[in-house]
């Protein structure tokens, strides 16, 4: 089941610009990790398709994803939809 996450890209590990697929290290926003076994400000591996965002500028963005346990690389988040704005986000 997917849940909402947001955070800032710290480093792009792999990029396929043609398909907008990335593997990156992100620091997640603390509000989105409440109740999870995540240490604040420690980068998490996140992978998936993210279109329309310039990853070279270490962007912040929101996305939906699910935790997976990769047999080789361990716990990471697989993006199911990105970018996503949180329901109660207001630009005003």
Secondary structure, 3 states (H helix, E strand, C coil): CCEEEEEEEEEEEEEECCCCEEEEEEEECHHHCCCCCCCCCCCEEEEEECCCCCHHHCCEEEEEEEEEEECCCEEEEEEEEECCCCCCCCCC
